Amino acid sequence: MKNQIKPEGYLFTKRYTNYIFILLFLLYMFDYVDRLVITSLFPFLKVDWNLSDTQCGMLVSAVYWSIVLFTFPVSIMVDRWSRNKTIGMMAVLWSIATGMGAFSKTFRQLFTARTFIGVGEAGYAPGGSAMMSALYPQEKRAWMMGLWNASIPLGSAIGVAVGGLIAAHWGWRSALGIVAVPGMIIAILFFFVKDYKTIGLEKTDPNWVKLAERKKVRMSVGDMLKEFLAKPSLIFTYFGMAGVVFTTTSLLTWLPTYFHRVQGVLEKNAGVKASAVMLFAIIGAPLGGYITDRWRKKQIKARLLVPALTSLLSAALMFLAFSIFDGQIQYLLLLSMGISITAFIAATAAVTQDVVHAGLRAMSYAIAVVIQNLLGASLGPIVMGAISDATNIQTAFTFLPIALIFASAMFFAGSFYYEKDLRKVEKVTLEVGE
């Protein structure tokens, strides 16, 4: 590795960069395997414990509530202490919590275990985003973010499909125990990867006359707050992400139930059928990143115009699927939506890193995580469950396109401010840590 040439704009050699990327990809994948394996276990839990749909939704939302509570303190550890160690610690914790769910005897115990999964997963998205931003230059950031985020639908699909199959043969407890093991192994490996040096929270003194010397001063609390509150493109992006995540989490949670109840698909097959929709999302995340980076060369606003367009397209496809068509046409529409609905993530994740000080990147994504989980992921499963309890699961799904239309409007509004916000960012050079 020492003899390899480090590409221009990269922190490490290409081989080592790829190694870290693979570990980050696998960790994100097992993050979502552990997070969403529970959804395919709903029919089994309802039989064993007589749970309502609202209670089932709470088992998903519990993870997101914990993420909301713990993301900020963990992101401070990421930015101010260590990326690799924080990520490793969090991954170990969520893997242990997943395995502990297999020993639950009551709904309350399983809910508690799910809560600790969220505690562990609170640090991964901010930490992983900061690492990804350091690994690749800005012109490739959306594309690589897209490839990295393709692990989300892949992990979701594996969790939903494998969970139902394991539960059908060996019981739902075995499903939780088995999926906890791989994440633990990858987490231990991540403790030993190289990190970049923690970046000082400094800015160029605006009152310094000798501009060539670029005198640095420590950022005040007000300066740090301005990094987030004085960037309209960032604020619109945060709320747009919440709208899409509300929709995707609702789909991930309730689509197997929809296929089982509305179409009469067996429990063990409903998860597999739903996972195929999620699997198509693997195409959407990197494709969205690729299109964004290509278009951005001509139109700087592409970082937010692509999410605006793909979210609007997803709303149309979802409306047609759940309100107009059924059968094979419906399923084809859902598969197509699986591609378009995740195309937003690469560009928006890049925006959260582009327009803030490099020493606050994990915090920036932490804010995104809090908003999208508080208003999106934690609300989606419960709102859908409550509507389903009051009416039926078919009616619940007809409301989802509204959230995507809201998201599209947020991204489009943010696009008018992105270029101006980008010019405000302090230029910082990253260095390899010891």
Secondary structure, 3 states (H helix, E strand, C coil): CCCCCCCCCCCCCHHHHHHHHHHHHHHHHHHHHHHHHHHHHHHHHHHHHCCCHHHHHHHHHHHHHHHHHHHHHHHHHHHHCCHHHHHHHHHHHHHHHHHHHHHCCCHHHHHHHHHHHHHHHCCHHHHHHHHHHHHCCHHHHHHHHHHHHCHHHHHHHHHHHHHHHHHHHHCHHHHHHHHHHHHHHHHHHHCCCCCECCCCCEEECCCCCCHHHCCEEECCHHHHHHHHHCCHHHHHHHHHHHHHHHHHHHHHHHHHHHHHHHHCCCHHHHHHHHHHHHHHHHHHHHHHHHHHHHHHCCCCCHHHHHHHHHHHHHHHHHHHHHHHCCHHHHHHHHHHHHHHCCCHHHHHHHHHHHCCCHHHHHHHHHHHHHHHHHHHHCHHHHHHHHHHHHCCHHHHHHCCHHHHHHHHHHHHHHHCCHHHHHHCCCCCCCCECC
